[in-house]
Every structure is written in structure tokens, then in C-alpha cells.
């Protein structure tokens, strides 16, 4: 983690060095005025502090977003905490406050790191426990089969001994006795086998539920509830490998940064959640809706370009409009516009190439919208 305090101190020292007058080693000719040093460096230093604060805030936001990809189950908490720290940064902070911020960031990262390591250790332990349960069950079944095989072998030897008997009454009694033992052995074997399998099914079912829950968490964006970027990339790769016809649409909320700057990231997150809900409502059940990052979303449409274009045109009318979000004082009505870039996958095209075309189409639409707004 870059030290904000050290960075500011280094910048200030460099600025001071540049602003100190340089000792002249050559004599100045008499009658030629010496130009005075202008305080340009002081102006640069003044502008450097806000830029440094903004860069540090941006780094905190990026770390929060990356933590969601690294561990979806725990990343949202770190992201929210880093967002709050970023919102609290100010150019008027004194050195003690800056040092406190750095310690807070370091503590947040350490806590998240330990928590993530513990989380994955627990998940690894669950998988190991499944394997142990299966191994113990297999061992139990093997012992049961070995024991029952020995009992059946004894019964077989007795039945073979019947052949040497001459008394029919004794033969009948021996057959009945051995048949009863044989039935008992088979019933016991069946009962023990059923109990072992029931235990195995119960254990596997429990761990399967846990694994499904973990997969569901990993496949969803923690903030908005739509598909995560990793899940969406997997869906993209699956469609490309299958060679099916589909389109990718990238959606970007226009001027979203102004919302964060003016109202804070809590309001910005609330707007993202509402936007994702409207986006999901406007899409078809066959469409895959995901959050690509920040204020960008992505939709995978299983259709050709013409049908997908008609769908995204309808979708744009649905998601654009007024949204009401809660602020620190009163609810605020915000006008939301969005730009959509659409591209149909072409044969032999990679995921990166497809998304680059969709991204370019999105920025082209954004530029056109800005041009129209400027003329107005």
C-alpha cells in the first residue's frame, strides 16, 4: 500500500528544493537586472495535494473492487469500509489525521486478508471432510462385505457337508438351519449397507448444499445481486466455445462519478442497486445480466444483432429516467441516462475482441449523446 503521508512529504520536499534560490557561481554583469524567481512551484504544490488525495481515493476504490473478485463472500465489507475512508479524505487533513487514515487502511487490509485466508481454509476443510466421509463409508462397506463373505462361506461349507448325510430328517433340519443363517446374514448385510449409504447421502447432501451456497455467492455481484464479472466471463467463454449466435451489450451510466462526488458512495451504491433491479426487470429470462465493474453492466443476449438491437433499444427507454435515492438530509431525485454498446460475436473472435467492439460502440453512443446535449 502506498503511504499517503510519505508521498505528500516527498512531494513537499521536492517542491521546496525547487523553490529555493540557486546560488550563482558566475558573476552577474553590472547593469543587467536579475529576474526574480516566481512562486510557480508553490502553485504546483497547491495543486498537487488535491491530485494526490484523488489518486489515493481512487486506489482505495480499486482495491475494494478487486477484493470482491478475490473473495465475493468477504469483499463487500472491505469495499464499503474503504469507500467510507475515501469519502472522508480531505485536502485540509493534518499529518496526524493522514497517519490515522493510513493505519485504518492497513488494519482493514490485514483484517480482510486474515478473514479471507480463514474462509478458504474452512472451504478446503469442508471438501477434505467430504473425502474423509466417503473414505470411511467405503471402508465400512468393505469390512461389512468381508464379514458377510466369511459368514456365507461358513454356510456354504455346511451345505456341502449335507451331501454326506444319509438321514433325510437330519438333512432337512440342516438345510432349514443353514437357510435361516443365510437369510439372517443377507438381511444384516442389506441393513448395514443401507445405513452406511444413508449416512453417506446425508453427509454429501449437507456439503453439497454448502458448496451450492458458496457457488451462488461467487456467481453474484455482492452489491447489486446480478451476475459477477467472473461468472459473466464464464458464460461468455461457454457461448464462444459452443459457437452459438449471441450478442454482448455493455451499459454505462452517464456522469455517475458526479453522483459519488456530490452525494457520496453510499448514495452511489444505492443508485447502482436500483439501476440493476430495473435492468434485470427489463431483460428476458434467457438474458444474462452482470456487473462488469463500477457503473458498467453487461448483458448477454442469445440472438442475432437485429433482435438484440430492438431489445436494447426498449431496455434503454426502461432504465433511463428518474431515480429516488435517500441522502443524509432528504430523498433526492436523480435523472439517470445510460449509453449502450452492442456487438454480435463473430466466428473466430475472442472474448477480448468482442468486448472491445461493444465498448467502442458504447463510447460512440456516449459521445453522440453529449454532442446532442451540447447543441441544446
KOLFI-424999 format. One record per residue (C-alpha): residue number from 1; residue in one letter; y, x, z negated. Coordinates in Angstrom, 1 decimal. Each point is the difference from the previous one (the first is absolute). Example, Ala and Ser with C-alpha at 12.3 -4.5 7.8 and 13.67 -1.06 7.14 Angstrom:
residues 2
  resi  resn      yy      xx      zz
     1     A    -4.5    12.3    -7.8
     2     S     3.4     1.4     0.7
//
This chain:
residues 376
  resi  resn      yy      xx      zz
     1     X     0.0     0.0     0.0
     2     X     3.4     1.4     1.0
     3     X     2.3     0.6    -3.0
     4     X     3.2    -2.1     0.5
     5     X     1.8     2.0    -2.7
     6     X    -0.9     3.4     1.4
     7     X     0.9    -1.2     3.5
     8     X     3.4    -1.2    -1.1
     9     X     0.6     3.2    -2.0
    10     X    -1.0     2.2     2.9
    11     X     2.3    -1.9     2.4
    12     X     2.9     0.2    -2.5
    13     X    -0.5     3.8    -0.4
    14     X    -0.1     0.5     3.8
    15     X     3.1    -2.1     0.4
    16     X     1.8     2.0    -2.7
    17     X    -1.0     3.3     1.7
    18     X     1.4    -1.2     3.3
    19     X     3.2    -1.3    -1.6
    20     X     0.8     3.3    -1.9
    21     X     2.5     2.2     1.9
    22     X    -1.5     2.9     1.8
    23     X     1.5     3.4    -1.0
    24     X     1.6     1.6     3.0
    25     X    -1.0     3.6     0.8
    26     X     2.5     0.5     2.8
    27     X     3.7     0.2    -0.6
    28     X     2.1    -2.9     1.2
    29     X     2.8     0.9     2.3
    30     X     3.4    -0.6    -1.4
    31     X     1.8    -3.1     1.3
    32     X    -3.2    -1.8     1.0
    33     X    -0.6    -3.1    -2.2
    34     X    -3.4    -0.3    -1.6
    35     X    -1.6    -3.5     0.6
    36     X    -0.8    -1.8    -3.2
    37     X    -3.6    -1.0    -0.7
    38     X    -0.5    -3.7     0.5
    39     X    -2.1    -1.9    -2.6
    40     X    -2.4    -1.2     2.7
    41     X    -3.0     1.1    -2.1
    42     X     1.0    -2.3    -2.8
    43     X     0.1    -2.9     2.4
    44     X    -3.5     0.9     1.2
    45     X    -1.3     0.3    -3.5
    46     X     1.4    -3.4    -0.8
    47     X    -1.8    -1.5     3.0
    48     X    -3.2     2.0    -0.8
    49     X    -0.7    -1.7    -3.3
    50     X    -0.3    -3.6     1.4
    51     X    -2.1     1.3     2.8
    52     X    -2.3     1.8    -2.5
    53     X    -0.3    -3.1    -2.1
    54     X    -0.8    -2.1     3.0
    55     X    -2.7     2.5     1.1
    56     X    -1.5     0.1    -3.4
    57     X    -0.1    -3.8    -0.1
    58     X    -1.7    -0.1     3.4
    59     X    -2.6     2.5    -1.2
    60     X    -0.8    -2.2    -3.0
    61     X    -0.4    -3.0     2.3
    62     X    -2.3     1.9     2.3
    63     X    -2.1     1.2    -2.9
    64     X    -0.4    -3.5    -1.2
    65     X    -1.1    -1.2     3.4
    66     X    -2.5     2.9     0.3
    67     X    -1.5    -0.9    -3.4
    68     X    -0.9    -3.4     1.4
    69     X    -2.0     1.6     2.8
    70     X    -1.7     2.5    -2.4
    71     X    -1.0    -2.6    -2.6
    72     X     0.9    -3.6     0.7
    73     X    -1.3    -1.1    -3.4
    74     X     2.6     2.1    -1.9
    75     X     2.6     0.9     2.6
    76     X     2.2    -3.1    -0.3
    77     X     0.9     0.8    -3.7
    78     X     1.1     3.6     0.9
    79     X     1.9    -1.3     3.1
    80     X     1.9    -2.6    -2.2
    81     X     0.8     2.6    -2.6
    82     X     1.3     2.5     2.5
    83     X     2.1    -2.7     1.7
    84     X     1.6    -0.8    -3.3
    85     X     0.8     3.7    -0.6
    86     X     1.4     0.3     3.5
    87     X     2.2    -3.0    -0.5
    88     X     1.4     1.6    -3.2
    89     X     1.1     3.2     1.7
    90     X     3.8     0.5     0.2
    91     X     2.3     2.8     1.1
    92     X     1.7    -0.4    -3.4
    93     X    -3.0     1.1    -2.0
    94     X     0.4     3.0    -2.3
    95     X    -2.5     2.9    -0.3
    96     X    -1.7    -1.5    -3.0
    97     X    -0.6    -3.3     1.9
    98     X    -1.3     1.8     3.0
    99     X    -2.4     2.0    -2.1
   100     X    -1.2    -3.3    -1.7
   101     X    -0.6    -1.5     3.5
   102     X    -2.1     3.0     1.1
   103     X    -2.1    -0.1    -3.2
   104     X    -0.5    -3.7     0.5
   105     X    -1.1     0.5     3.6
   106     X    -2.4     2.8    -1.0
   107     X    -1.4    -2.2    -2.8
   108     X    -0.5    -2.9     2.5
   109     X    -1.9     2.3     2.4
   110     X    -2.1     1.6    -2.7
   111     X    -1.0    -3.5    -1.4
   112     X    -0.8    -1.3     3.5
   113     X    -2.0     3.2     0.8
   114     X    -2.1    -0.3    -3.2
   115     X    -0.4    -3.8     0.5
   116     X    -1.1     0.4     3.6
   117     X    -2.5     2.7    -0.9
   118     X    -1.5    -2.2    -2.7
   119     X    -0.1    -3.0     2.4
   120     X    -2.0     1.9     2.6
   121     X    -2.3     1.5    -2.7
   122     X    -0.8    -3.5    -1.1
   123     X    -0.7    -1.1     3.5
   124     X    -2.2     3.0     0.6
   125     X    -1.8    -0.8    -3.3
   126     X    -0.7    -3.5     1.2
   127     X    -1.6     1.2     3.2
   128     X    -2.0     2.5    -2.0
   129     X    -1.1    -2.8    -2.4
   130     X    -1.3    -2.0     3.0
   131     X    -2.1     2.8     1.2
   132     X    -1.4     0.6    -3.5
   133     X    -0.9    -3.7    -0.4
   134     X    -1.8     0.0     3.3
   135     X    -1.8     3.2    -0.9
   136     X    -1.0    -1.4    -3.4
   137     X    -1.2    -3.2     1.7
   138     X    -2.0     1.9     2.5
   139     X    -1.6     2.1    -2.7
   140     X    -0.8    -3.2    -2.0
   141     X    -1.6    -1.6     3.0
   142     X    -2.0     3.2     0.7
   143     X    -1.3     0.1    -3.6
   144     X    -0.9    -3.7     0.1
   145     X    -1.9     0.5     3.3
   146     X    -1.8     3.0    -1.3
   147     X    -1.1    -1.9    -3.2
   148     X    -1.1    -3.0     2.0
   149     X    -1.8     2.2     2.5
   150     X    -2.0     1.4    -2.9
   151     X    -0.9    -3.5    -1.3
   152     X    -1.0    -1.1     3.5
   153     X    -2.2     3.1     0.3
   154     X    -1.8    -0.9    -3.2
   155     X    -0.6    -3.5     1.2
   156     X    -1.3     1.3     3.3
   157     X    -2.5     2.3    -1.8
   158     X    -1.2    -2.9    -2.1
   159     X    -0.5    -2.2     3.1
   160     X    -2.0     2.8     1.6
   161     X    -2.1     0.1    -3.2
   162     X    -0.9    -3.7     0.5
   163     X    -2.1     1.0     3.0
   164     X    -2.5     1.6    -2.4
   165     X    -0.5    -3.1    -2.1
   166     X    -3.0    -2.2     0.4
   167     X     0.8    -2.9    -2.3
   168     X     2.1    -2.6     1.9
   169     X     1.5    -1.3    -3.3
   170     X     1.2     3.4    -0.9
   171     X     1.3     0.6     3.5
   172     X     2.0    -3.3    -0.1
   173     X     1.5     0.9    -3.5
   174     X     0.9     3.5     1.2
   175     X     1.7    -1.3     3.1
   176     X     2.0    -2.6    -2.0
   177     X     1.1     2.6    -2.5
   178     X     1.1     2.5     2.6
   179     X     1.7    -2.7     2.1
   180     X     2.0    -1.0    -3.1
   181     X     1.0     3.6    -0.6
   182     X     0.9     0.4     3.6
   183     X     2.2    -3.1     0.0
   184     X     1.7     1.2    -3.2
   185     X     0.8     3.4     1.5
   186     X     1.4    -1.6     3.1
   187     X     2.1    -2.5    -2.0
   188     X     1.3     2.8    -2.2
   189     X     0.8     2.2     3.0
   190     X     1.9    -2.9     1.6
   191     X     1.9    -0.8    -3.2
   192     X     1.0     3.6    -0.6
   193     X     1.0     0.5     3.6
   194     X     2.1    -3.2     0.0
   195     X     1.7     1.1    -3.2
   196     X     0.7     3.5     1.4
   197     X     1.4    -1.4     3.2
   198     X     2.1    -2.6    -1.8
   199     X     1.5     2.8    -2.1
   200     X     0.7     2.0     3.1
   201     X     1.6    -2.9     1.8
   202     X     2.2    -0.8    -3.0
   203     X     1.2     3.6    -0.3
   204     X     0.6     0.4     3.7
   205     X     1.8    -3.3     0.2
   206     X     2.4     1.0    -2.8
   207     X     0.8     3.3     1.6
   208     X     0.3    -1.7     3.4
   209     X     2.7    -2.3    -1.4
   210     X     1.9     2.9    -1.4
   211     X    -0.2     1.9     3.2
   212     X     1.2    -3.0     2.0
   213     X     2.9    -0.4    -2.4
   214     X     0.9     3.7     0.5
   215     X    -0.3    -0.4     3.7
   216     X     2.3    -3.1    -0.1
   217     X     2.6     1.9    -2.0
   218     X    -0.2     3.0     2.4
   219     X     0.3    -2.3     3.1
   220     X     3.2    -1.8    -1.3
   221     X     3.6     1.2    -0.3
   222     X     0.7    -0.1    -3.7
   223     X     3.5    -1.4     0.4
   224     X    -0.3    -2.6     2.8
   225     X    -3.6    -0.9    -0.1
   226     X    -0.5     0.5     3.8
   227     X    -2.4     2.6     1.3
   228     X     0.7     3.6    -0.9
   229     X     0.8     2.7     2.6
   230     X    -3.4     1.6    -0.5
   231     X    -1.7    -3.3     0.5
   232     X     2.1    -0.8     3.1
   233     X    -0.8     3.4     1.5
   234     X    -3.7    -0.6    -0.5
   235     X     0.4    -3.4     1.8
   236     X     1.8     1.8     2.9
   237     X    -2.6     2.6     0.4
   238     X    -2.8    -2.6    -0.1
   239     X     1.7    -2.0     2.8
   240     X     0.6     3.1     2.1
   241     X    -3.6     1.1    -0.4
   242     X    -1.3    -3.5     1.0
   243     X     2.2     0.0     3.1
   244     X     1.3    -3.5    -0.6
   245     X     3.3    -1.3     1.2
   246     X     2.7     0.0    -2.7
   247     X     3.7     0.6    -0.6
   248     X     1.8     1.7    -2.8
   249     X     3.4    -1.3    -1.2
   250     X     2.2     2.1    -2.3
   251     X     2.7    -2.0    -2.0
   252     X     3.0     1.6    -1.6
   253     X     2.5    -1.9    -2.3
   254     X     3.5     0.8     1.3
   255     X     2.4     1.6    -2.4
   256     X    -2.4    -0.1    -2.9
   257     X     1.4     3.2    -1.5
   258     X     3.2    -1.9    -0.7
   259     X    -1.9    -2.4    -2.2
   260     X    -1.4     2.8    -2.1
   261     X     3.3     1.8    -0.2
   262     X     2.0    -3.1    -1.0
   263     X    -2.4    -1.9    -2.2
   264     X    -2.6     2.6    -1.1
   265     X    -3.7     0.5     0.8
   266     X    -1.2    -2.9    -2.2
   267     X     1.9    -2.5     2.3
   268     X    -1.2     2.0     3.0
   269     X    -3.7    -0.3    -1.1
   270     X     0.4    -3.7    -0.6
   271     X     1.4    -0.5     3.5
   272     X    -2.9     2.0     1.4
   273     X    -2.5    -2.3    -1.8
   274     X     1.7    -3.1     1.3
   275     X     0.2     1.4     3.5
   276     X    -3.8     0.9    -0.1
   277     X    -0.8    -3.5    -1.1
   278     X     1.9    -1.6     2.8
   279     X    -1.5     2.5     2.5
   280     X    -3.5    -0.9    -1.1
   281     X     0.7    -3.7     0.2
   282     X     1.3     0.4     3.5
   283     X    -3.0     1.9     1.3
   284     X    -3.4    -1.3     1.0
   285     X    -3.1     0.4    -2.0
   286     X    -1.4     2.4     2.6
   287     X     3.0     2.3    -0.2
   288     X     0.0     3.1    -2.3
   289     X     3.3     0.3    -2.0
   290     X     0.7     3.3    -1.7
   291     X     2.9     1.9    -1.6
   292     X     0.6     3.2     1.9
   293     X     2.4     1.5    -2.5
   294     X     3.4    -0.7    -1.5
   295     X     1.5    -3.0     1.8
   296     X    -2.4     0.3     3.0
   297     X    -3.0    -2.4     0.5
   298     X    -2.6     0.0     2.7
   299     X    -2.1    -2.8     1.6
   300     X    -3.1     0.4     2.1
   301     X    -0.5    -2.9     2.4
   302     X    -3.3    -0.5     1.8
   303     X     1.5    -1.1     3.4
   304     X     1.7     1.3     3.1
   305     X     3.7     0.9     0.2
   306     X     1.2    -3.4     1.3
   307     X    -1.6    -2.0    -2.7
   308     X     1.0     2.5    -2.7
   309     X     3.6     0.0     1.3
   310     X     0.2    -3.8    -0.3
   311     X    -1.5     0.2    -3.6
   312     X     2.4     2.7    -1.1
   313     X     3.0    -1.9     1.4
   314     X    -1.0    -3.0    -2.0
   315     X    -0.6     2.2    -3.0
   316     X     3.4     1.6     0.2
   317     X     1.7    -3.4    -0.2
   318     X    -2.0    -0.9    -3.0
   319     X     0.5     3.2    -2.1
   320     X     3.7     0.5     0.8
   321     X     2.5    -2.0    -2.0
   322     X     1.3    -0.4    -3.6
   323     X    -2.0     1.2    -3.0
   324     X     1.0    -0.6    -3.6
   325     X    -0.7     2.7    -2.5
   326     X     0.7     0.4    -3.7
   327     X     2.6     2.6    -1.0
   328     X     1.3     1.2    -3.4
   329     X     2.6    -2.7     0.0
   330     X    -0.7    -3.0     2.3
   331     X    -2.4    -0.7     2.9
   332     X     1.2     1.5     3.2
   333     X    -0.5    -1.4     3.5
   334     X    -0.7     2.8     2.5
   335     X    -0.1    -0.3     3.8
   336     X    -3.0     1.8     1.4
   337     X    -0.5     1.1     3.6
   338     X    -2.9     1.9     1.3
   339     X    -0.9     2.1     3.1
   340     X    -3.4    -0.2     1.5
   341     X    -1.6     2.5     2.4
   342     X    -3.2    -1.1     1.9
   343     X    -2.5     2.1     1.9
   344     X    -3.4    -0.8     1.5
   345     X    -2.7     2.6    -0.4
   346     X    -0.9     1.8     3.2
   347     X    -3.4     1.5     0.9
   348     X    -0.3     3.5    -1.4
   349     X     3.1    -0.3    -2.1
   350     X    -0.1     1.4    -3.5
   351     X     1.3    -1.8    -3.1
   352     X     3.0     2.4    -0.2
   353     X     0.9    -0.6     3.6
   354     X    -0.2    -3.8    -0.3
   355     X     2.1     0.0    -3.2
   356     X     2.6     2.3     1.6
   357     X     0.5    -2.5     2.9
   358     X     0.3    -2.9    -2.5
   359     X     2.4     1.9    -2.1
   360     X     2.1     0.9     3.1
   361     X     0.1    -3.7     1.0
   362     X     1.1    -1.0    -3.5
   363     X     2.9     2.5     0.0
   364     X     1.0    -1.2     3.5
   365     X     0.2    -3.6    -1.3
   366     X     1.9     1.2    -3.1
   367     X     2.6     1.8     2.2
   368     X     0.4    -3.0     2.2
   369     X     0.6    -2.2    -3.0
   370     X     2.6     2.4    -1.4
   371     X     1.8     0.0     3.4
   372     X     0.1    -3.8     0.1
   373     X     1.4    -0.1    -3.6
   374     X     2.6     2.7     0.9
   375     X     1.3    -2.0     3.0
   376     X     0.4    -3.1    -2.3
//
